[in-house]
Amino acid sequence: MNGLKYPRFPLTCMAKLYFLGGENIARQDSRAINEKAFLDAGGAPSVVVFPWACEGFDKGYVRRMMLSNYFLKLGASTVDFAEYSDTPAEIARKVSASDLIYLTGGFTSVLLERLRIKRVDSLLRHYDGVIVGRSAGALALCKKGILTKKRSKPDSVVLAGLGLVDFNVKVHYKPWKDDELKRLSKEETIYAIPHRSALACDGDELSFIGRVYLFEDGEKTLIDSEHG
């Protein structure tokens, strides 16, 4: 994991942020990244999960129980879930009692809408713990989230995120969309994060776990433990 200074990308919240490109929770194939985030949050953090990127994530949902068990094995002291049915006051209480907030994958537009309706965006800006965004959760945290289409559909969708950082992210990165990302990067800087890789942002310092690709001014640059 290497550290780089990027003062031109100011952090607009107090938290340390992890942008996770993707993880198979059943396989726990980004365990090392989550372990690092947990250590940054004190080693045995109280975790609150926002599963709102999924249409349904009730208490009986298998992935919900899987995620809870996973985090407990990683050393979480408690794992709580912010329910969409919770009042803003209940959500604020859960957030204030936590050391780490985790935003799951799923539908980015659904997650963003729900976070804004419940005024969670304001809570995140004032949060001073660790925030981990996986997939859709990562896209929601940044200035803009890049959703590339399937091979048969050339155009991408650019969603306005919460803007906790002043850069843009593409998750689940694969190189077959390089031309499209290069085109978009002539207007906006984009960090492309593959599955099992992550970008961490702490103030004006960016650090990388695994391989992350920078698209800027129409060019692609690899950033990994040997670059930067």
Secondary structure, 3 states (H helix, E strand, C coil): CEEEECCCCCECCCCEEEEECCCCCCCCCCHHHHHHHHHHCCCCCEEEEECCCCCCCCCCCHHHHHHHHHHHHHCCCEEEECCCCCCHHHHHHHHHCCCEEEECCCCHHHHHHHHHHCCHHHHHHCCCCEEEEECHHHHHHCCEEEECCCCCCCCCEEEECCCCECCEEEECCCHHHHHHHHHHCCCCCEEEECCCCEEEEECCEEEEECCEEEEECCEEEEECCCCC
